[in-house]
Amino acid sequence: MAPRVGLKICGVTRAEDLLACAELGVDAVGLNLWPGSRRALTLDQASALVERWPRPGPERIGVFVDPTIDEVMRATEALALDAIQLHGDRPIEPYAALGIPYLWVVRGTPPLAELRPPTPAPSRILLDAAVAGYGGAGVRTDWVWAKAAVAALAPAEVWLAGGITPANAASALAEVGPAGLDVASGAEREGARHGEKDRDRIAALVAIVRAHRR
């Protein structure tokens, strides 16, 4: 049987949303530790949320923008992170060398010939739109380019982010063929100010990814 597609809900800020993700079968949850995000959590806030984390439950992914090595290490230990997701302009190699599973984020549509994963290899690769604020703006990635990137990066596990919603998730899977979807704003309530999620939207996304196999 073909492998199923994964789903990550990013920018979770409330315990009720975390529990909804766990109950509905979401594979991974992102905790945004970048102060510049409207979904940002301090380390203390994230620690309080982690205390409510079901086990077994979704993977814990810490989301950072140009963090110091010390910030990554402290958060990984305090939150028992399963992986780190790294955005920003700093070289990725020092973080990769930490031995923590990491997601390599590719922003925008760089030339396919330049897509060379760092060493050690990332556990996943995430294709995201190039927007101010490093994601979460609901801007769709170029799916034509993303499909080519998935093929160029094979056999690496490549996930798709950027403007994914219950209305277009099935099309994204069919047209791009990623190993998973990463959703932030597309899983949120109307008018959400701090990443408040909508259980019905999460349920719809789970149903779509479960119905699709690569």
N, C-alpha and C positions, 0 to 999 in steps of 0.2 A: 504494500500500500504506500502511496506517495506521502511524504511528510506533510503534516498540517502546518498552517501558517500561524505565526505568533502575533500577539497583541500586547503593546505597552501603552499604558495610560500615563502621560507625563504631567508633572506639575500638580500632583495631588497635595492638598493642604489641610484637609479635614479628615477626622477619624471615620466619619460616616461614609466618605467617598472611598477611603482605603478598604473598609469592610465590604462595601458594595463590589469593589474590584475583586476581592477575595471570594466572595460568595458567587459571583458571576463567572469566575474562571479566567480572569485576566492573567496573562503570563508574567508581566513585569510592571512595576510602578516606579515612576521617576520622581525623586525628591529634588527640587530645584534649590541649590545652595548658592546661587549667584544673586547678590543683593540687588542687582539692576533689574531683576524680573518682577513683574507684578505677582508672580506665583512664588516668590522667594520665601524660604524658611531659614531662620537662624538655626544654628546647630542645636540650641536648646529646644526650639520648636520642633525640629525634626526628631530629636531624641524623644520628646513626649509622644509624637505620632508613632514612632517605632515601638513604643511600649504597648501599643494596641495592635501590633502586627500579628496576624494569625500565622501559626506554623503548623503544618505547611501552608505556605501562602505564596503570593507573587514574589518574584525576584525584587530585591531592593537595589535600585540604580541611583547613585548620586550624580547629579548634573552640575557641572562646574564650568566657569568661564575664566580662563587664564589663572587658575589657582596657584598658590605656592605648593611645593611638595609637602610642607608641613600641614597645610590646610587639608590636602587630600588624605594624608595619613591619619590625622586626627578624626576626620569625618568617617573614614572607612572603619576605624576602630570603634568609635562611639556609636555608630549606626549599624555596625555589622553588615556593611554593604556587600552585595554580591558582585557588583561591578561599578565602574565609574564611566561617566559620559563626559567627554572633554571637548569644549568649544573654545574658540579664541584664536589668538595669533602666535602663542608660544609654541616652540617645537614640541612635537608629541613624544619624541623618543625618551626624554627623562621620565615621563609618566609611565610609558610602556615598560621601562626598566624596573619599575617598582614591584613587578610580579603580581599586580592586581588585575583581574580581568577588566578589559576596557573596551568601550565602543569608540571606534574611529569615526568622526563626523566629517562628511564631505559636503561642503556648502556650495550651492550654486551649480554651475555646469562646467567645471574645468575640463580641459582636453582629456579624452579618455587615455591617451598615451601617458599622461602624467599621473594616473591613478595607481600609485605604487604603495601598498599598505606598509606601515612601519614594521620594524622588527624590534622585539617579538611581535608576532601577529596579533591583531585585535580579535576578541571573541566574536564581535559583530562589526559590521560597517553600516553606518546610518547615512542615507542620502537626505539632505535637507535643503530647503530654499535659503538663498542668501538674503537675509533681511536684517534690518537694524534690531538689535536686542536678542540675536541668536535664537531664533525660533519662537514658536508659540504665537505667531501673528496671523495664522490662518492663511498664509500665502502658499499656493500650490507649487511644488517642485515641477520642473519640466519632465513630464512622464516619458516623452520620446527619448530624451537623453538618459533618463533613469533606467529605461529598459535596456539601452545599450550598455550602461554602466554595470547593471546586474550581470549581463553576459560577459563583459570584460573582466569583471572581478571574480568570476566563477573559478573554483568551487566555494569561495568565501560566502559566509552567511550575510546577505545584504538586506537591510530593512529600509522601508520608505517612510519619510515624515513629510510634513508640509501640506497643510490645508486638507487633511483627510477628515471626512465626516461620514455619518451613516448614509448620506445620500450618494457619496461617490466612492466609498470604500470598495465595493464589489468591482467597480470599473478600474480602480487603481490596481487591484490584485490581478485582474484579467489582462490589463494592458502592460503592466510593468513586470509582473512575476516576482515580487520580492518574497523574502523568507518571512517577513513580518511587517506590521504597520505600527507606527509610533504616532499617537494622537494626543494633543493637548486641548486646544480650543474647540476642536470638533466633538469633544466629549463634555463640554461645559454647559451650564445653564445659561439661558439668555441673560445678558447683562452681568455676567460674572465679573467680579472685581479682583478676587484673590484666588482664582483657579477653581471655584466651586463647581463640582461636577454634577452631571445629570444622570441618574441611575438608568433611565430609559435609553439614553443615548449610548451609555456603556453596554447595556444589554444588547442593543441593536448591533453594535460593532462586534461584540463577541459572537453573535449569531452569524454574522457575515464571514468572519475569518474561520469559524468552525465549519462552515459549509464549503469552504474553498480549500482545495489541496493542490500543492505544487506538482 
